[in-house]
């Protein structure tokens, strides 16, 4: 099983900024206050809400691309 550092690594370094903006946008949409850097004070529910919103938006973007 891969360790956390390899799972969380952005494969294309130029994409990190875009992913960070995407994460902040998703957090804003679900009402979670993210800050730059460490966010270890988030509850599991808050972190899951952000991740879930990101997945929802990715699925919508994929589906819209198929039409």
C-alpha positions as CSV (number, residue, x, y, z in Angstrom):
1,X,0.0,0.0,0.0
2,X,1.3,3.5,-0.9
3,X,2.2,5.9,1.9
4,X,0.4,9.2,2.2
5,X,3.1,11.2,0.5
6,X,2.7,9.3,-2.7
7,X,-1.1,9.3,-2.6
8,X,-1.3,13.0,-2.1
9,X,1.3,14.0,-4.6
10,X,0.1,16.0,-7.6
11,X,1.5,14.2,-10.7
12,X,1.8,17.4,-12.7
13,X,3.4,20.1,-10.5
14,X,1.8,22.9,-12.5
15,X,-1.6,21.5,-11.5
16,X,-1.1,22.1,-7.8
17,X,-2.3,25.8,-7.9
18,X,-5.4,24.9,-9.9
19,X,-6.2,22.0,-7.4
20,X,-5.7,24.4,-4.5
21,X,-8.1,26.9,-6.1
22,X,-10.6,24.2,-6.8
23,X,-10.5,23.0,-3.2
24,X,-11.0,26.5,-1.9
25,X,-13.9,27.0,-4.2
26,X,-15.5,23.8,-3.1
27,X,-15.0,24.6,0.5
28,X,-16.6,28.0,0.1
29,X,-19.6,26.4,-1.6
30,X,-20.2,24.1,1.4
31,X,-19.5,26.7,4.0
32,X,-16.2,25.4,5.3
33,X,-13.5,28.0,6.1
34,X,-10.2,26.7,4.7
35,X,-7.0,28.5,5.1
36,X,-3.8,28.3,3.1
37,X,-1.5,25.5,4.5
38,X,-2.4,23.3,7.4
39,X,-6.1,22.6,8.0
40,X,-5.8,19.9,10.6
41,X,-8.4,21.6,12.8
42,X,-11.2,20.6,10.5
43,X,-13.7,18.0,11.6
44,X,-14.0,14.8,9.5
45,X,-17.5,16.0,8.5
46,X,-16.1,19.3,7.2
47,X,-13.2,17.6,5.3
48,X,-15.6,15.1,3.9
49,X,-18.0,17.9,2.7
50,X,-15.2,19.6,0.8
51,X,-14.0,16.3,-0.8
52,X,-17.6,15.3,-1.6
53,X,-18.2,18.7,-3.2
54,X,-15.1,18.4,-5.3
55,X,-16.1,14.9,-6.5
56,X,-19.6,16.2,-7.3
57,X,-18.2,19.0,-9.4
58,X,-15.8,16.7,-11.2
59,X,-18.7,14.3,-12.1
60,X,-20.8,17.3,-13.3
61,X,-17.9,18.5,-15.5
62,X,-17.4,15.1,-17.0
63,X,-21.1,14.6,-17.7
64,X,-21.3,18.0,-19.3
65,X,-18.4,17.1,-21.5
66,X,-20.2,14.1,-22.8
67,X,-23.2,16.1,-24.1
